[in-house]
């Protein structure tokens, strides 16, 4: 979804931390210290409005940080940057008009000395 990548790439608070290390579904083998992997968990038509179909997408962002294995400060900063970039914001997708983007939970987890923070977003969009 080009709207997601454009939003990440346009948010300096995110790119200052991850650079260009954002991936769809799977990170590359030579990934940096901090990075984001996003997944489309589900997508489905949900209803009609003004004769146009409304679709609902659930997108999960998995954010990773290996820079401070005992302190979640970097992952929390990255989480805040993603929240600012996406929660309640408008995204641009080919063929769709974005209606809303809402955060649906998230929490930091330390897995084998790598911090991971997962956030889900519910994106509602109308077919153009």
C-alpha positions as CSV (number, residue, x, y, z in Angstrom):
1,X,0.0,0.0,0.0
2,X,1.8,3.0,-1.3
3,X,-0.1,5.3,1.1
4,X,1.6,3.6,4.1
5,X,5.1,3.8,2.7
6,X,4.6,7.4,1.6
7,X,3.4,8.3,5.2
8,X,6.5,6.6,6.8
9,X,8.9,8.1,4.3
10,X,7.4,11.6,4.8
11,X,7.6,11.5,8.6
12,X,11.1,12.7,9.7
13,X,10.4,11.6,13.3
14,X,10.3,8.0,11.9
15,X,13.0,8.2,9.3
16,X,15.4,9.9,11.8
17,X,15.3,6.6,13.7
18,X,14.9,3.9,10.9
19,X,16.4,5.6,7.9
20,X,14.9,3.7,4.9
21,X,14.5,0.4,6.8
22,X,10.8,-0.1,6.3
23,X,9.5,-3.3,4.8
24,X,6.2,-5.0,3.7
25,X,5.7,-8.4,5.3
26,X,9.4,-9.4,5.9
27,X,12.6,-7.5,6.7
28,X,15.7,-7.9,4.5
29,X,18.7,-9.9,5.8
30,X,20.9,-6.8,6.1
31,X,18.5,-4.8,8.2
32,X,19.7,-1.9,10.4
33,X,19.4,-1.5,14.1
34,X,15.9,0.0,14.0
35,X,13.3,-0.9,11.5
36,X,9.6,-1.4,10.7
37,X,7.8,-4.3,9.1
38,X,4.1,-3.7,8.2
39,X,1.5,-6.3,7.3
40,X,-2.0,-6.2,6.0
41,X,-3.8,-8.5,8.5
42,X,-7.2,-8.3,6.9
43,X,-9.2,-6.4,4.3
44,X,-12.9,-6.6,3.5
45,X,-15.8,-4.7,2.1
46,X,-17.9,-3.6,5.0
47,X,-20.8,-1.4,3.8
48,X,-22.1,1.0,1.2
49,X,-22.2,4.8,1.6
50,X,-23.6,7.1,-1.1
51,X,-23.6,4.2,-3.5
52,X,-19.9,3.4,-3.0
53,X,-18.3,0.5,-1.3
54,X,-16.5,1.1,2.0
55,X,-13.5,-1.2,2.8
56,X,-11.9,-1.9,6.1
57,X,-8.2,-2.8,6.4
58,X,-6.3,-3.9,9.5
59,X,-2.6,-3.1,9.2
60,X,-0.1,-4.2,11.8
61,X,3.2,-2.3,12.3
62,X,6.0,-4.3,14.0
63,X,8.7,-1.9,15.1
64,X,12.1,-3.3,16.2
65,X,15.0,-1.8,18.1
66,X,18.4,-3.4,19.0
67,X,20.1,-0.2,20.0
68,X,19.4,-0.4,23.7
69,X,18.6,-3.9,24.9
70,X,17.8,-3.0,28.5
71,X,15.9,0.3,28.0
72,X,12.8,0.7,25.7
73,X,13.4,4.4,25.2
74,X,14.2,4.1,21.4
75,X,11.3,1.8,20.7
76,X,8.9,4.0,22.7
77,X,10.1,7.1,20.6
78,X,9.5,5.1,17.4
79,X,6.1,4.1,18.6
80,X,5.2,7.7,19.3
81,X,6.4,8.8,15.9
82,X,4.3,6.1,14.1
83,X,1.3,7.1,16.2
84,X,1.7,10.8,15.3
85,X,2.1,9.9,11.6
86,X,-0.9,7.5,11.4
87,X,-3.5,7.9,14.1
88,X,-6.4,9.9,12.9
89,X,-4.5,10.9,9.7
90,X,-5.5,10.6,6.0
91,X,-3.6,8.2,3.7
92,X,-3.6,8.2,-0.1
93,X,-4.2,4.9,-1.9
94,X,-4.8,4.4,-5.6
95,X,-8.5,3.7,-6.2
96,X,-9.6,4.7,-2.7
97,X,-10.4,7.7,-0.7
98,X,-9.3,7.3,2.9
99,X,-12.0,8.0,5.4
100,X,-10.2,7.2,8.7
101,X,-7.1,5.7,10.3
102,X,-7.4,4.7,13.9
103,X,-4.9,3.1,16.3
104,X,-6.1,-0.2,17.9
105,X,-3.7,-1.1,20.7
106,X,0.0,-1.9,21.0
107,X,2.7,-2.7,23.6
108,X,6.5,-3.0,23.8
109,X,7.9,-6.5,24.2
110,X,11.5,-7.5,24.8
111,X,12.3,-10.7,22.8
112,X,15.8,-12.1,23.2
113,X,17.2,-8.6,23.8
114,X,15.4,-7.0,20.8
115,X,12.6,-4.6,21.6
116,X,9.5,-5.1,19.5
117,X,6.4,-2.8,19.5
118,X,3.4,-3.9,17.6
119,X,0.6,-1.5,16.7
120,X,-2.6,-2.3,14.7
121,X,-4.5,0.3,12.7
122,X,-7.9,0.1,11.3
123,X,-8.1,1.9,8.0
124,X,-11.5,2.7,6.5
125,X,-11.5,3.7,2.8
126,X,-14.1,4.3,0.2
127,X,-13.7,3.0,-3.4
128,X,-13.4,6.0,-5.8
